[in-house]
Amino acid sequence: MDKFELKKEQSVLMVIDIQERLVPVMERRDQVIRNAQILISAAQRLDIPVIVTEQYPKGLGRTVKELSDMLGDFQAFEKLSFSAYIPEVAAQLARLGRKKVIVCGMETHVCVFQTVRELLQAGYQAFVVKDAVCSRTQDNHQNGLDLMEGMGAVITNTETVLFDLLKTAGTPEFKELSRLIK
């Protein structure tokens, strides 16, 4: 059952390519940005490292302001490959020593899919937050989710991730973070 359990001390949040010129063409973009904000807030409050990638920022722009403002002074890993599991990200994950990667971003069937495939090949457990990833079309989004589930990724949602990381009610963290989903 370990495959299905998130523990904050073993987890990393990966935010893949939620960028200025990519967002406008995405179905469900508002939901994805809102849920990414919830996941980032939870990561910050629970001391979970956040890794951010940007696909060809010269052409697609930087991480959207709604997220970059929350992240403050952060380093985005720039990439040209569709997979975000580039050597710099692999090295960062190795340094962190955490094996559970919570994934949100764009597009489900391209960059998210290829990243998750490589994470799984490298021995990580991937938790794909289905309401925090999207594609231009619902068919492509669903196809990406199906492929990743078939490969062994856990397909989950924002609330499940949040409450699994929290484990119990009544804590200061619970009181603060549970407000985000109301």
C-alpha angles and dihedrals in degrees: 000000000000088000089067099044126088119207118187094222090055098042139095127185116223118197108195122202103319091163139167099251096035098053098064093063096048125104111230092015094148092052092047093050092047092049092045087054090053091049092048091049090051092047092050094047093045096043094247113155117242123214117194126193132191125201111221095328092191088068104024100036129231132303109299117269093242088067103028091056089055093047094052113188102011136151116231116205107232118215144174096192116086092233115079090208091097121154093265092052091044089053092048092050090048091051091050092050093209119135104193113082119191107204130204131158148071140352108013096200098041122028097013092046095048092045093051091048091055093043090054091047089052092053101259125133110236123208109192111200100215096197090049097053127066147169134205090263133033091232092057091045092052093044090053092050091048092050093049093047089050089054092054104266118141110242107210141149138242097261094047091051092048096049094041090055092047095047095185141039125233098050123119088247091053093049092050100042100038088064089066093069100044 
